Amino acid sequence: MTMIGDDLQQVNNRIAKACVTAGRDPSEVRLLAVSKTFGPEAVREAHAAGQSAFGENYVQEGLDKIEALADLRSSLEWHCIGPLQSNKTRPVAEHFDWVHSIDRLKIAERLSAQRPAHLPPLDVCLQVNVDGGANKSGVPPEEALALARAVAALPQLRLRGLMAIPEPAAGFEAQRDLCLRAHAVYQSIRDAGIALDTLSLGMSADLEAAISAGSTMVRVGTAIFGGRTYAKPA
Ligand SMILES: *Cc1c(COP(=O)(O)O)cnc(C)c1O
């Protein structure tokens, strides 16, 4: 087995173990492989080892990879997980399957209007800023329900859930507490009658804490592809 295949296997084992520890069924948690800064061949290798969902942060880099892997398009699912500017929404609406980083209505409206009619609605998550950090992306928790109602009403989008990127915390319990904040917002929106099925939460370093707090999709880069060198502009 290749190295990426080995690493994928280990990550899947971590997820399965975390689910057992949390008393959850492993089928409740999906793995999104974050391939940013790695080339199409790394994605091809991961796909050959059984992985189908991939996350990209930078629109142009993602588009280049989607094009380079056009032969696999029908068996790949591409997720845009990075901050999205309004002048970049069109190619995202045209080429990606999911967007995790909706943090304002204007972006959602553009994606809905620009989603081609021949494609299924774009699956989307709202990014919630659970740390309250002023310069971090995401809607404040107290505004998430209103945004969810507005986004759920857009015709060419399908609101699936929430995404959060909690700060790294010292120790499992502290990390879990931060993750539970995201879960609380998720639960409150569901309690308000909006059907969500996705809590996109947890990365290489905190996936166990995220799964214990109810994550249904972990976004893992480093533990699958190795360390990144940040040569790419944001
Ligand atoms: C880079 C990134 C990840 C993956 O992080 P790792 O620590 O490499 O697993 C997950 N989510 C988002 C939004 C990212 O930007």
The ligand as an ORCA input file, in Angstrom:
! r2SCAN-3c Opt
* xyz 0 1
  C      -6.270     23.177      6.232
  C      -7.641     22.977      6.771
  C      -8.020     21.759      7.339
  C      -7.077     20.594      7.543
  O      -6.192     20.866      8.586
  P      -5.122     19.758      9.100
  O      -4.701     20.280     10.394
  O      -4.038     19.726      8.075
  O      -5.836     18.462      9.183
  C      -9.334     21.629      7.767
  N     -10.228     22.630      7.639
  C      -9.896     23.810      7.095
  C     -10.934     24.870      6.981
  C      -8.600     24.020      6.662
  O      -8.267     25.216      6.157
*
